[in-house]
Amino acid sequence: MRRKLDIRSNYDLVIVGGGVAGLHAALAAAGEARVLVVAKGPLRSSNSYAAQGGVAAAVGSDDDPSLHAADTLAAGRGLCRPTAVQVLTEEAPDRIAELTVLGVEFDEGLALEGGHSRSRVVHAGGAETGRLIADVLAERVREHPRIDVAEGERALGLRLVDGRCAGLVTDRRTVAARATLLATGGYAALWERTTNPPGALGEGLMLAYRAGAALADLELVQFHPTALLDDGFLLSEALRGAGALLLDEEGERFTDELAPRDVVARAIAAREGAQLDLRGIERGRYPALIATLERAGYDPAREPIPVAPASHYSIGGIVTGLDGETTLPGLYAAGECACTGVHGANRLASNSLLECLVFGRRAALAALEEPETAAAGDEPCVPQPEQPVTPELRRALWLEAGLIRNAEGLAQLLDAPVPLAHLIAESALARTESRGVHFREDYPAEDDSLAGHFVLRPGAAPELERWS
């Protein structure tokens, strides 16, 4: 594909994605650079905007970043990249303070969520943390004189010049930039039951992969235990942290509600039905969530709510270092589309918004060190062809690459018409063990020899790497 370059579309940094990672990155870079944020939909349609959970940070008097790091490493089941965990947890308090200065009004107190040894989760509006943070960041971005925002503009491919990423091609224009930052979110909407908006299909991953960047850990997708049975509406982990109980079909409690998410999700899936009992919690703390349930015909004050697991967060993504740099020069990634190794094999609750803040900022600042690139002329780019995701494919992923997997089912996905689905299956077949969110009934135990990351490079089979 070739398009004539519009000289006016020349920026220091172009960011693809309008969620918390992209918006925070834009603000971090705009102090000394001209920035463009490209979002395929309205800023309010991002995954971040829908995030109910809070932001984990060791800001309590009884807490410390080292304790936060220990909990993150424990949840990750031996796959966390220790240096990434250290960066995440040590920078967390500063990012919370920064949001407060920007205008985010956090609730009083700290919440306890699954896998945490301390109450360390900062919330806003009860279960509306993502929306309130995203709204404040969007307002600051829109009023910044050095940031342009293009909503409803779709990235089609990356612009390559002399082996470097030097911007992108959209459905409207070609954008030249010293550096490009992908903050496009994950791919959990590929599954039939999901808590994600429908656009979370991993398009940013394929933009990077087709341009030559490496992907990793695609088999690692976290299934949230408590999504509304009817439509996958997320019932935040904060509810269980506040005392909500999980009951089986007989009305009996059957699991530790604050165990790691993969454990709770499989415990629910093993039963005929499960319900989340909200009657014993202070429901007034979660007005928007309770109102949504009431509109759906439920009365949380009188009856437990039927729930079942749903795909929620994709741990795998574009391979990056600690500053968001990918294996393709000039290309950076942050947030759910990136794979730093920070989550390991099971993301600790409320580390995802934190990841967007910490690594979004680091990626933006590192990207500003990129050299100037050619700004004119016809330049080649890597196109992003249409990838229709059918209900049949989403059903197949749910059945064959869902909570419980085996070689026979995964092999059926190798012929999937959507390339990312094929890559997910390829990675899941390579991980012949069960670890964290990845459970193989034909390999039900962990294998110490596989305590690494399966990396995918264009044209090559998955390769196991160990990251420090």
N, C-alpha and C positions, 0 to 999 in steps of 0.2 A: 504494500500500500504506500502511495506517495500523495502528499498534500502540500500545497504551496504554503509556506510559513507566513503567518501574519506577524510582521515585525512588532506590532503593538502588543502582542501577547508574549512578552519577554519578562521573565521574573527571576529573582534570585532563588526562590523556592516555590515549587508547586506541590500542594498537598491534595491527595485524592482521598476524600472521606470527610464527612461533617459531624462525626461523633466527638466524644470527649478527647480521644487521642489527637485527632486532627485539629480541633479547635485550640486545645492547649498548646500544641506544637506551633500553631500559627502565632499565638500570642508570644511564645518564647522567642520566635525568630524575628518578629516584626519590629523589635527595637532597633535593628540595624539592617533590615532587609525588606525588599518588596515581596509580598507573599500573595499567592493565589490559592484559594480553597475551592476545589471542585467537588460537588456532591451530586450524585445521580438523582436524588430526590430532595425534598425539603429537609432542612437541618433537623426538624422535629421527627423525622422518620428513622433516625439512626438507632442502632442497637443500644447505644449508651442511653438514649432518651428513654428507652423502655426498661432500663435496669432498675429494679426495685431495691436491690441490696445496697449496702453502704460501702464505705471505704475503710479498709483495715489499716490501722496505724497505731504504733506504740506511743500513745499520748497520755495514758493513764499513769497515776502516781505509782502503781504497783507493776508497771510494765517496762519493757526495754526492747529495743530493736532486735537484740539477740534472742529474746524469747519468741518474738514474732517470726524470726528466721527459723528457729527450731520447729515451730508448728508448721511452717511452710514446707520445710524439708521432710517432716514426718508424713504430711499428707501426700507428698510427691513420690513416695515409695521408691526412693533410691534413684530417681531420674532427674531431680532438680539440678540445675547448674548452680553450684554454690556461690560463685561470684555474682551471678544475676540476682540470687536471693539476697545477698548482702547489700547490693545496690538498692533493691526494691525496699527492703525494710529500713535501712538507714536513712533513706531520703523521704520516707513516708511522712514523718511529722512536719517537715518543711513544706510538703505539698499541701497538707491540710491547712497550715498557716497561710499559705499563698491563696488558697481558695477563699478563706475567710476575708482576706484583704480585698479580693476581687468582688466580694459581695455575697458569697454563699452563706446562708444562715442555717447552721447545723442545729439539730435538736440537742437538748440537754442530755448529758449522760452518754455512756458507751454501751453498746449491745454485745451480747455473747452469741456467737454463731458456731456452727459445727466445725470441729477440728481445732478451735482456738482454746488455749489454756487460760486466757484472760478475756475480760470484756474489753474489746479494743476496736469495735466497729462503729465508726462515726456515721450517723444517719441524718437525713434531712427530709422533713415532711413525712416521717414514719417510714413508709415504703416507697417514697418518690425521690430517692436520692439522685438517681441518674438524671431524671427530668430536671430537677432544680439546678444541679451542677451544669448540665448542658445548656439550660436557659441562660444562666449567668455568663458562661463562656461565649455563647452565641451573641449575646448583647455586647460584650466587650469586643468581640471580633468585628461585629458590624460597625461599631463606632470608631474603630482604629483606622487612621488615615492611610496606613501602609498595607492594609489587607483588603483584597478584593474577594468577594464571594460569588460563586456561580452555582446556583441551585438548578436542578433539572438538567444538568450537563453530564453526559456519560463518557467516561474514559474508554477508548477503544483499543489503545495500544500505547506502548512506550516508545518514545523517540530515541533512537540510538545514533551516536556520533562517535566514530573512532573507538568503538568498543565500550563506550560509556553511555549511561542513561542521561539524556540531556533534555528532559521534558516529556510531554506526552501528546498524543493525538486524541481529540474528543470527537463527538458527533457534530461539533460546531466549528472546530478550528484546530490548529497545531500550536502548542505552547512550548516555547523554548525556556529552559531554566537551568541554572547551575546544578541544581539537585532536585530530585523528585522523592517525595515521601508518601508511601502508601499507608493509609489508615482506614482501610475499607471494611474492617470487621471480619467476622468469621464465616463459617459455612454450615452452621447447624440447621439452617432451614432446608437442607437437602433431605432431611429425614421427615417421615410422615407426621409424627407427633413432635412438635417443637414449640418452644417458648419464644422463638425468634420472629421478627418481622419477615415477610416473604422474600425480601431482597438479599438476605444473608446467605448467599450461594457461593461464596469463595471466589468471586470474580477478580479481586485483587491478587489472590494467589496465582491465578492463571495468567494474569498480566505479567507478573514477575517470572513465572516459570517459562512462558513462551519466549521471554527475552533472554533467558539463560540463567536466571537465579535459582538457587537451590531451595527446596522445601523440606520440611522434616516433621515427624511425629503425627502424620495425618490420621493414623489409626486411633489417636487419643482424643476422644470427644466425650465431654462430661454430660451425663444425663441427670437433669435435676429431678429429685425424688417427688416433689410435690407440685405438679401441674394439674389444674382442674381437668377432671376426666373428660368433660364435654368438648373443650376446645383448646386445651393446652395453656390456658392463662396461668401465668406463674403465681404461685403462692409463696411469697418470699421466705427464705430461711430465717429471717428475723422473727417470723411468727413462732417457729419452733424454739428459737432462742428465748422468746418471751414466755414460753410455757405451753404452747400448743402441742397436743399429743397425737400420735398416729395410732389408729385403732383398726383391727381387722374386721372381717365380716361378722364376727360374733361380738364386736364391741370391746375387744380386749386389746390392750397395748402389747405390741409385739417386737419393738426394737428400740434402741437408743436413738432418739430423734436427733441428737447432735453428733452422731458418729459421722465419719467421712461420707460424702455424698454417694460414692459408688456403693458403699455398704448398705446405706439406707435404700437406695434405688432398687438394688437387687432383692432386698428383704420385701419391699412392696410388690415387686414383680412376681415373687414366689407365691403370692396369695391370690385368692379369687377376687378380692377387692380390698381397698384400703380407704380410710377416711381420715381427714385432718380435723381434729376437734378444737375449735377456737373458743369454746364456751368459757374456758378458764382464764383467758388472757384479757388485757385491757384493750378492747377493740377500738376504742376512741383514738388510740395512737396511730391507727392505720385507716384513716377515713376514706381515702380514695380506693384502697383495695377492698374494704368492706362494702363500699357503695357498688363496686363492680360486681361483687358476688350477689348482692341484693338485686341488681338489675338482671342478673342471670337466673333469678328465681330462687335463690338460696337464702336462708335465714341463719347466719352464723351464730346468733345468740341462742338458737333453739336446737340446731341439728349439726352434726359433723358434715364436712364437705367431702364428696368423693374425689379422690386424687389418683394419679398414676404418673410414672416417670415420663419425661419428654427430653429430647435432645436440647441442650442448653448452651454449652460453651465449647468451642473447638480449641483445644490446646495446641494442636499442630498449626503450622503456618510457614511463612517465609523465613528462612534461616537468617538470623541477625546476630551481631555482636552486642556488646553492652551499650553501644551508642547508636543502635538502630541500623548500622551499616549491613547491607546484604552482600552476597557474593558477586553482585554486579556493580562495578564502580558507578558512583553517582546516584544509586538507588538506595533508599532507606525505607524501613517499615516499622510501624509501632502499633500497639494495641492488639486486638484479637487476631488480626491477619498475620502478625509476626510470631516467630518462635525463637525466643531467647533461651528456652530451657528453664525459665523461672518456675513454671508450674509443675514440672516433672510429669508424673502419670496421673495426677489428680489435683485439680486446682483447689487451693484452700479458699473457703468462702470469703467474698469481698476483697480478694486480691486483684480482681479484674479491672475495676475502675482505677485502682491504685496503679496497676501496670500502665494504663493509658496515660496517667499523669506523669509518672516517673520517666518512662521510656519515650513518651511523646516529646517531652521537653529535651531529653538528652539527644534524641535523634535530630530534632530541629537545630539545636546548637551545633552538633557535629556536621550537619549538612551545609551549614554556612561556610565551612572551611573548604568546600569543593572549589576547584578552579573554574574560571570562566570558560564557556563553550561557544561554539559557533551559533550565531543568532539568525542567520539568513540562509536562503537556498532551499532546494528540495532535499529533504533528508529522509532516509528510510525509517520505518517504524515497524514494530511487531503488532499485527492486528489482533483484535479480540473478536473472534467470530461468535455468532449467536450460539448459545448452548441451551436449548429448551429443556427445562426440568419438568418432566411429566409426573402426574400423580402415580403412575406405575413405577417410575424410578424411585420416587420418595418412599413408596410402599416397600420396594425391594430393599432399599437401604435399611429401613426400619426392621425388616424381618431378618436380613442376612448380616447386617453390620450394626445391629443395635446393642442392647444391653448384654446379650449372650450370643457368642459367635462360634462358628466352627469352619473348618477348611472347606467343606462341601458348599456351604452357603456363600462364603466369601468368593469362592471360585466362580460362582454364577455372576458376580458383579464385574468380572474382568472384561466382559464384553459390553459393559454399560456404554451408552452413546455419549454420555457426558464425561469428558476426560478426567475431571476431578474425582468422580465416583470410582473410576478405574484405579486411580492412584491411591485412594483410600483403601480399597480392597487389597491392592498390591502390598501396601504397608502392613495391613492387618494380617495378611498371610505370612509375611516375613517374621512378625513377632509371635513366635510359637511358644507363648507363655501367657499367663494371666497376671496383670499388674495394674493396679489402680482402676481406671475407667475401662480398660481393655480386658475383657473376660472371655477366654477361649474354653469352652466346655471340653474340647479335645486336648487342651493343655492347661489344666486348672491350677497349676502351681507357678510361682515365680522361678525364673531361671537366671541365676547370677551372671551367666555368660552373656545375657541380653540386656544388662543394665546400661543401656546407651540409647542413642537416638538414631532412628532410621531416616537417613537423608536421601532425598530423591533429586537427582540432577537430570536434565533433559537427555533422553536416550539411554539412560542407565538404570540398572536394577537398584532397589534400596540398599544402601550401604550403612552398616552400623558404625556410629562414631561415639566417642566418649568426650564430653565437654567439661572443662574445668571452670 
